[in-house]
Amino acid sequence: MFRIPGQIGKDVCDPSAGPSRRDVLRVGGAGMLGMSLGTMFQAKALAEEKKESGAPGWGKAKSIIMVYLQGGPSHLDLWDPKENVPDNVRSSFKSIPTKIPGINFTEVLPNLAKINDKFTMIRSMSYTPNGLFNHTAAIYQMMTGYTTDKVSPSGQLEPPSPKDFPNFGANLVKMRPMEEPMLPFVMLPRPLQESNVVGKGGSAGFLGKSYDPYTLYPGGDDMDMAKMARIKIDDLQLRPDVFSLRLKRRASLRTAINAQMPTIDKAVENYSLDEYYDRALNLIVSGRAREAFALEQESDKTREAYGKNTFGDSCLLARRLVEAGTRVVEVIWPKVANSDNHSWDTHKDLTKRIKNQGGPMLDNGLSTLISDLDDRGLLDETLVVAVGEFGRSPQKGVSTSGNGNSADGRDHWPYCYTSVIAGAGIKQGYVHGKSDKTGSAPTEDPVHPGELLATIYHAFGIDSETMVMNHLNQPRELVKEKPVLELFS
């Protein structure tokens, strides 16, 4: 007799995972009323879906591109400049008008200023940190919706763990599985990173490795702006001597062998081995993923518009991936969070780094991505979110995180910053929330990072309070916050 042990806690409220004694006690009363644990969760899910389905924006999104600005860009020096403030608060950059009357950006973002009638700005992103002044813990919160118990006074975390809460992208592809033979979840061009903590908040965590992103991290230094031209996708390639027909014949042989082994098939039927095998086979045979990565198919004009650099190429690849059917693409800013040069972590040399490095890359890449998606009719069903883990301090040269800052540098500031969100039913030409006269705190409609994640789930038709089972088989909400429905038209 074969005995295949189940993997407890690896599914979304999965009744097959087997209730613990605590679960039995918890739902004992419901059981006496004729409801099992599974039917109780199912009833709750149906009730929530019915409740939410009529809400603005519910289920509009089929895909998402998260442009993650790790490092924490300065809202005051990009899209929330302030006038009539002290010199050590005022940006070095001039303010310029945008398509929305009365809303200014700095001169660093001329292209985004021309298209901000296509997206919503949230000028009131805000949270009060609990050991979250530094990058890794704040990144983990933004990507998972949760903080962690193990945070040092500096905000550093332990390395990634199978016990971690899942990245929101893993939850999305779990709950909205692919219908096409395409990569469901892609992260590029580098991992989330602060110092030697790499990838925290970027994995499927307790959902299991099958929901981890396909990572596209080309070799080369972060300052190598041409490295996306050298991407390798060997695991998506057919060997020259293995044609599609031959590969499918091998699959047929495998099926024939399995037919002679009913006992083993029955023992593993709950593991969906055929489903996973067929999914991988179809992905390779179809060639759709390989085609999506072929940047050389784009015109020089398009390549130049996005910017021929790591960030611009990554944004262009993101568009090609969602066009081919990928559900989630996370474009990580191509520099270690706490580093110099192109990093947004501008403790010093802020003016030079934003004007000559990060600013133009962001302006060209993000503006072209949004416009290109719109021109191709993809923006209606593609959510685009651009956000970092925090903003920068209103006052220059002042330490808020224990880091040193020059007179031309700003420290970490989670109390008020800006994010951009577009597509999939999001209002166009809208500014949500407002910061005070120095950009220190919201004066209207503060939005917590968890609320932004809840809004993303809502756009995919997923209730943010949906329960997932963690590694201890304990139910946990996707996030504990509610979506910001005012963002939807």
LOTOR-765463 format. One line per 4 residues: number of its first residue (from 1); their letters; for each residue x negated, y negated, z of C-alpha. Coordinates in nm, 2 decimals. Layout:
% residues N
NUM	a	X/Y/Z  ...
% end
This chain:
% residues 489
1	mfri	0.00/0.00/0.00  -0.13/-0.35/-0.09  -0.11/-0.62/0.17  -0.17/-0.97/0.03
5	pgqi	-0.16/-1.23/0.32  0.02/-1.56/0.24  -0.15/-1.89/0.28  0.03/-2.07/0.55
9	gkdv	0.10/-2.44/0.50  0.00/-2.46/0.13  0.33/-2.58/-0.01  0.60/-2.84/0.02
13	cdps	0.84/-2.73/0.29  0.80/-2.38/0.15  1.02/-2.12/0.32  0.79/-1.84/0.20
17	agps	0.51/-1.98/0.41  0.69/-1.83/0.71  0.82/-2.02/1.01  0.62/-2.04/1.33
21	rrdv	0.76/-1.99/1.67  0.79/-2.36/1.71  0.97/-2.39/1.37  1.22/-2.12/1.49
25	lrvg	1.29/-2.31/1.81  1.31/-2.64/1.63  1.58/-2.51/1.39  1.74/-2.27/1.62
29	gagm	2.05/-2.49/1.66  2.08/-2.53/1.29  2.05/-2.15/1.25  2.35/-2.10/1.47
33	lgms	2.55/-2.32/1.24  2.45/-2.10/0.94  2.16/-2.30/0.81  1.81/-2.15/0.76
37	lgtm	1.50/-2.37/0.77  1.48/-2.36/0.39  1.84/-2.45/0.34  1.82/-2.73/0.59
41	fqak	1.52/-2.89/0.41  1.70/-2.83/0.08  2.01/-3.01/0.20  1.80/-3.30/0.33
45	alae	1.62/-3.33/0.00  1.94/-3.33/-0.20  2.09/-3.59/0.03  1.79/-3.81/0.00
49	ekke	1.78/-3.77/-0.38  2.14/-3.87/-0.40  2.08/-4.16/-0.18  1.78/-4.29/-0.37
53	sgap	1.88/-4.21/-0.72  2.08/-4.53/-0.76  1.81/-4.76/-0.62  1.61/-4.99/-0.85
57	gwgk	1.32/-4.82/-1.02  1.40/-4.47/-0.90  1.23/-4.21/-1.12  1.12/-4.46/-1.39
61	aksi	0.76/-4.35/-1.40  0.62/-4.05/-1.58  0.25/-4.13/-1.53  0.03/-4.37/-1.33
65	imvy	-0.30/-4.53/-1.38  -0.45/-4.64/-1.05  -0.73/-4.89/-1.10  -0.90/-4.87/-0.77
69	lqgg	-1.13/-5.16/-0.69  -1.34/-5.00/-0.42  -1.55/-5.25/-0.23  -1.27/-5.49/-0.16
73	pshl	-1.25/-5.78/-0.41  -1.20/-6.14/-0.29  -0.85/-6.25/-0.35  -0.96/-6.62/-0.30
77	dlwd	-1.20/-6.60/-0.58  -0.98/-6.41/-0.83  -0.60/-6.44/-0.81  -0.51/-6.64/-0.50
81	pken	-0.73/-6.95/-0.51  -0.67/-7.23/-0.25  -0.69/-7.61/-0.29  -0.74/-7.87/-0.02
85	vpdn	-0.93/-7.64/0.21  -1.27/-7.67/0.38  -1.57/-7.61/0.17  -1.66/-7.28/0.33
89	vrss	-1.31/-7.15/0.23  -1.27/-7.30/-0.12  -1.38/-7.08/-0.41  -1.68/-7.18/-0.62
93	fksi	-1.46/-7.12/-0.92  -1.21/-7.36/-1.08  -0.84/-7.28/-1.07  -0.67/-7.23/-1.40
97	ptki	-0.30/-7.21/-1.49  -0.13/-6.88/-1.58  0.18/-6.78/-1.78  0.38/-6.82/-1.46
101	pgin	0.44/-7.19/-1.37  0.28/-7.29/-1.04  0.07/-6.98/-1.01  -0.30/-7.02/-1.06
105	ftev	-0.60/-6.78/-1.10  -0.96/-6.87/-1.10  -1.15/-6.93/-1.42  -1.30/-6.58/-1.38
109	lpnl	-0.98/-6.42/-1.51  -0.87/-6.61/-1.82  -0.73/-6.30/-2.00  -0.53/-6.18/-1.70
113	akin	-0.40/-6.54/-1.67  -0.25/-6.51/-2.02  -0.06/-6.19/-1.95  0.06/-6.22/-1.59
117	dkft	0.41/-6.24/-1.73  0.38/-5.87/-1.78  0.31/-5.77/-1.42  0.39/-5.83/-1.06
121	mirs	0.13/-5.97/-0.81  0.16/-5.88/-0.44  -0.02/-6.17/-0.26  0.07/-6.04/0.08
125	msyt	-0.10/-5.70/0.11  -0.18/-5.67/0.48  -0.26/-5.44/0.77  -0.42/-5.47/1.11
129	pngl	-0.72/-5.24/1.13  -0.77/-4.97/1.39  -1.14/-4.89/1.33  -1.08/-4.97/0.96
133	fnht	-1.30/-5.27/0.90  -1.54/-5.07/0.68  -1.47/-4.90/0.35  -1.43/-4.53/0.39
137	aaiy	-1.15/-4.53/0.65  -0.97/-4.81/0.46  -1.00/-4.62/0.13  -0.87/-4.30/0.30
141	qmmt	-0.57/-4.50/0.42  -0.50/-4.65/0.08  -0.53/-4.32/-0.10  -0.34/-4.10/0.14
145	gytt	-0.12/-4.33/0.35  -0.28/-4.20/0.67  -0.55/-4.30/0.90  -0.78/-4.04/1.06
149	dkvs	-0.86/-3.97/1.43  -1.23/-3.94/1.36  -1.34/-4.30/1.29  -1.66/-4.43/1.43
153	psgq	-1.68/-4.79/1.55  -1.83/-4.89/1.22  -1.53/-4.74/1.03  -1.73/-4.45/0.89
157	lepp	-1.56/-4.11/0.85  -1.67/-3.75/0.84  -1.71/-3.60/0.49  -1.41/-3.47/0.30
161	spkd	-1.24/-3.17/0.46  -0.97/-2.92/0.35  -0.78/-3.05/0.65  -0.76/-3.40/0.50
165	fpnf	-0.43/-3.55/0.39  -0.39/-3.53/0.01  -0.47/-3.81/-0.23  -0.14/-3.95/-0.35
169	ganl	-0.22/-3.81/-0.70  -0.23/-3.46/-0.57  0.11/-3.50/-0.41  0.25/-3.64/-0.74
173	vkmr	0.12/-3.35/-0.96  0.24/-3.10/-0.70  0.60/-3.24/-0.69  0.61/-3.34/-1.06
177	pmee	0.44/-3.05/-1.23  0.32/-3.08/-1.59  0.53/-2.96/-1.88  0.26/-3.01/-2.14
181	pmlp	-0.08/-2.83/-2.17  -0.27/-3.13/-2.04  -0.49/-3.22/-1.74  -0.25/-3.33/-1.47
185	fvml	-0.48/-3.54/-1.26  -0.81/-3.70/-1.37  -1.05/-3.92/-1.16  -1.33/-4.12/-1.33
189	prpl	-1.60/-4.25/-1.37  -1.73/-4.19/-1.02  -1.61/-4.07/-0.68  -1.49/-4.28/-0.40
193	qesn	-1.80/-4.36/-0.19  -1.94/-4.56/0.10  -2.30/-4.49/0.18  -2.34/-4.11/0.20
197	vvgk	-1.97/-4.04/0.25  -1.86/-3.92/-0.09  -1.51/-3.84/-0.20  -1.32/-3.90/0.12
201	ggsa	-0.95/-3.96/0.03  -1.01/-3.83/-0.32  -0.91/-3.47/-0.29  -0.59/-3.26/-0.25
205	gflg	-0.69/-3.18/0.11  -0.45/-2.94/0.27  -0.25/-2.89/-0.05  -0.54/-2.68/-0.18
209	ksyd	-0.80/-2.71/-0.45  -0.56/-2.63/-0.73  -0.43/-2.98/-0.69  -0.77/-3.15/-0.69
213	pytl	-0.84/-3.40/-0.97  -1.04/-3.31/-1.27  -1.34/-3.53/-1.21  -1.52/-3.70/-1.50
217	ypgg	-1.84/-3.83/-1.35  -2.10/-3.88/-1.63  -2.47/-3.87/-1.53  -2.67/-4.18/-1.50
221	ddmd	-2.71/-4.47/-1.26  -2.41/-4.69/-1.18  -2.57/-4.98/-1.36  -2.59/-4.77/-1.68
225	makm	-2.30/-4.94/-1.87  -2.32/-4.70/-2.17  -2.29/-4.37/-1.98  -1.93/-4.30/-2.07
229	arik	-2.05/-4.23/-2.42  -2.23/-3.93/-2.28  -1.94/-3.76/-2.10  -1.94/-3.39/-2.10
233	iddl	-1.63/-3.18/-2.11  -1.78/-2.84/-2.16  -1.52/-2.66/-1.95  -1.25/-2.79/-2.20
237	qlrp	-1.44/-2.66/-2.50  -1.40/-2.34/-2.70  -1.73/-2.16/-2.75  -1.82/-2.17/-3.13
241	dvfs	-1.78/-1.79/-3.15  -1.44/-1.78/-2.98  -1.16/-1.90/-3.20  -0.81/-1.97/-3.06
245	lrlk	-0.67/-1.65/-3.22  -0.94/-1.44/-3.06  -0.88/-1.60/-2.72  -0.51/-1.53/-2.74
249	rras	-0.58/-1.17/-2.84  -0.78/-1.14/-2.52  -0.48/-1.28/-2.33  -0.26/-1.02/-2.50
253	lrta	-0.50/-0.74/-2.40  -0.49/-0.86/-2.04  -0.11/-0.86/-2.05  -0.11/-0.50/-2.18
257	inaq	-0.34/-0.39/-1.90  -0.13/-0.56/-1.64  0.18/-0.38/-1.77  0.01/-0.06/-1.66
261	mpti	-0.04/-0.18/-1.31  0.30/-0.25/-1.16  0.19/-0.20/-0.81  -0.07/-0.47/-0.83
265	dkav	0.15/-0.70/-1.02  0.42/-0.67/-0.76  0.17/-0.73/-0.48  0.05/-1.06/-0.64
269	enys	0.38/-1.18/-0.79  0.41/-1.47/-0.54  0.07/-1.60/-0.64  0.17/-1.70/-1.00
273	ldey	-0.16/-1.57/-1.14  -0.01/-1.54/-1.49  0.12/-1.90/-1.46  -0.23/-2.04/-1.37
277	ydra	-0.41/-1.83/-1.63  -0.17/-1.93/-1.90  -0.19/-2.30/-1.80  -0.57/-2.29/-1.83
281	lnli	-0.56/-2.10/-2.16  -0.30/-2.34/-2.31  -0.51/-2.63/-2.20  -0.82/-2.51/-2.37
285	vsgr	-0.65/-2.38/-2.69  -0.43/-2.69/-2.75  -0.73/-2.92/-2.76  -0.52/-3.20/-2.64
289	area	-0.76/-3.28/-2.35  -1.06/-3.28/-2.57  -0.90/-3.52/-2.81  -0.81/-3.75/-2.53
293	fale	-1.17/-3.79/-2.43  -1.28/-3.88/-2.79  -1.35/-4.25/-2.74  -1.52/-4.26/-3.08
297	qesd	-1.18/-4.24/-3.24  -1.10/-4.59/-3.13  -1.18/-4.89/-3.34  -1.46/-5.12/-3.26
301	ktre	-1.21/-5.40/-3.21  -1.03/-5.20/-2.94  -1.36/-5.09/-2.77  -1.47/-5.45/-2.76
305	aygk	-1.14/-5.57/-2.61  -1.16/-5.33/-2.32  -1.53/-5.41/-2.28  -1.81/-5.18/-2.38
309	ntfg	-1.91/-5.09/-2.03  -1.83/-4.82/-1.77  -1.51/-4.99/-1.64  -1.38/-5.08/-1.98
313	dscl	-1.44/-4.74/-2.13  -1.27/-4.58/-1.82  -0.96/-4.80/-1.87  -0.95/-4.70/-2.24
317	larr	-0.99/-4.33/-2.15  -0.71/-4.37/-1.89  -0.48/-4.50/-2.17  -0.57/-4.21/-2.40
321	lvea	-0.51/-3.96/-2.12  -0.16/-4.08/-2.03  -0.08/-4.10/-2.40  -0.18/-3.73/-2.42
325	gtrv	0.04/-3.65/-2.12  -0.18/-3.67/-1.81  0.03/-3.75/-1.50  -0.22/-3.93/-1.28
329	vevi	-0.54/-4.11/-1.37  -0.75/-4.28/-1.11  -1.01/-4.53/-1.24  -1.25/-4.59/-0.96
333	wpkv	-1.46/-4.91/-0.98  -1.79/-4.79/-1.11  -2.01/-4.89/-0.81  -2.06/-4.75/-0.46
337	ansd	-1.82/-4.95/-0.23  -2.09/-5.10/-0.01  -2.36/-5.19/-0.26  -2.49/-5.49/-0.46
341	nhsw	-2.47/-5.61/-0.82  -2.14/-5.50/-0.97  -1.98/-5.40/-0.64  -1.69/-5.60/-0.50
345	dthk	-1.86/-5.59/-0.15  -1.98/-5.95/-0.18  -2.15/-6.01/0.15  -2.40/-6.22/-0.05
349	dltk	-2.44/-6.36/-0.40  -2.07/-6.37/-0.44  -2.06/-6.64/-0.71  -2.32/-6.48/-0.94
353	rikn	-2.18/-6.13/-0.90  -1.81/-6.22/-0.96  -1.88/-6.47/-1.24  -2.13/-6.26/-1.44
357	qggp	-2.06/-5.90/-1.34  -1.74/-5.78/-1.17  -1.51/-6.06/-1.29  -1.55/-6.03/-1.67
361	mldn	-1.54/-5.65/-1.65  -1.21/-5.66/-1.45  -1.06/-5.93/-1.67  -1.12/-5.76/-2.00
365	glst	-1.05/-5.40/-1.89  -0.73/-5.45/-1.69  -0.58/-5.71/-1.92  -0.64/-5.50/-2.23
369	lisd	-0.51/-5.19/-2.05  -0.18/-5.35/-1.96  -0.13/-5.51/-2.30  -0.23/-5.20/-2.49
373	lddr	0.01/-4.98/-2.29  0.28/-5.24/-2.36  0.21/-5.26/-2.73  0.23/-4.89/-2.76
377	glld	0.56/-4.86/-2.57  0.39/-4.67/-2.29  0.43/-4.93/-2.02  0.80/-4.85/-1.98
381	etlv	0.71/-4.51/-1.82  0.35/-4.58/-1.70  0.29/-4.74/-1.36  -0.03/-4.94/-1.34
385	vavg	-0.17/-5.04/-1.00  -0.48/-5.24/-0.93  -0.58/-5.27/-0.56  -0.88/-5.24/-0.33
389	efgr	-0.91/-5.13/0.03  -0.90/-5.49/0.16  -0.97/-5.85/0.06  -1.25/-6.08/0.17
393	spqk	-1.27/-6.32/0.46  -1.14/-6.68/0.40  -1.45/-6.83/0.56  -1.78/-6.77/0.39
397	gvst	-2.08/-6.68/0.60  -1.88/-6.54/0.89  -1.90/-6.18/1.01  -1.57/-5.99/1.07
401	sgng	-1.70/-5.63/1.04  -2.05/-5.64/1.20  -2.21/-5.70/0.86  -2.43/-6.00/0.78
405	nsad	-2.30/-6.25/0.53  -2.48/-6.53/0.35  -2.34/-6.88/0.30  -2.23/-6.75/-0.04
409	grdh	-2.07/-6.43/0.09  -1.74/-6.32/0.24  -1.68/-6.03/0.48  -1.41/-5.76/0.49
413	wpyc	-1.05/-5.89/0.54  -0.76/-5.65/0.57  -0.51/-5.91/0.70  -0.43/-6.06/0.36
417	ytsv	-0.52/-5.97/0.00  -0.37/-5.92/-0.34  -0.27/-5.62/-0.56  -0.13/-5.60/-0.91
421	iaga	0.14/-5.36/-1.02  0.30/-5.32/-1.36  0.52/-5.10/-1.57  0.79/-4.83/-1.50
425	gikq	1.06/-5.07/-1.40  0.84/-5.32/-1.21  0.94/-5.68/-1.25  0.74/-5.89/-1.49
429	gyvh	0.61/-6.23/-1.42  0.69/-6.19/-1.05  0.49/-6.29/-0.74  0.58/-6.10/-0.42
433	gksd	0.49/-6.24/-0.09  0.28/-6.55/-0.02  -0.04/-6.61/0.17  -0.10/-6.91/0.40
437	ktgs	-0.30/-7.22/0.30  -0.64/-7.04/0.36  -0.54/-6.69/0.24  -0.58/-6.56/0.59
441	apte	-0.24/-6.40/0.65  0.09/-6.35/0.47  0.36/-6.61/0.54  0.63/-6.41/0.35
445	dpvh	0.70/-6.04/0.28  0.38/-5.86/0.40  0.32/-5.52/0.23  0.13/-5.24/0.40
449	pgel	-0.08/-5.00/0.19  0.16/-4.72/0.29  0.45/-4.92/0.15  0.27/-4.95/-0.18
453	lati	0.22/-4.58/-0.18  0.59/-4.53/-0.09  0.68/-4.75/-0.39  0.47/-4.53/-0.62
457	yhaf	0.65/-4.22/-0.50  0.98/-4.39/-0.54  0.89/-4.48/-0.90  0.84/-4.11/-0.97
461	gids	1.18/-4.02/-0.81  1.02/-3.88/-0.49  1.15/-3.98/-0.15  0.85/-4.11/0.05
465	etmv	0.97/-3.92/0.36  0.96/-3.59/0.18  0.79/-3.34/0.41  0.47/-3.15/0.32
469	mnhl	0.32/-2.88/0.53  -0.03/-2.94/0.66  -0.31/-2.69/0.72  -0.15/-2.60/1.06
473	nqpr	0.19/-2.55/0.89  0.32/-2.87/1.05  0.56/-3.09/0.86  0.43/-3.44/0.77
477	elvk	0.59/-3.71/0.56  0.42/-3.81/0.24  0.40/-4.16/0.40  0.58/-4.31/0.69
481	ekpv	0.67/-4.63/0.52  0.95/-4.73/0.29  0.92/-4.84/-0.07  0.94/-5.21/-0.15
485	lelf	1.25/-5.22/-0.37  1.21/-5.59/-0.44  0.93/-5.51/-0.68  1.16/-5.34/-0.92
489	s	1.38/-5.51/-1.18
% end
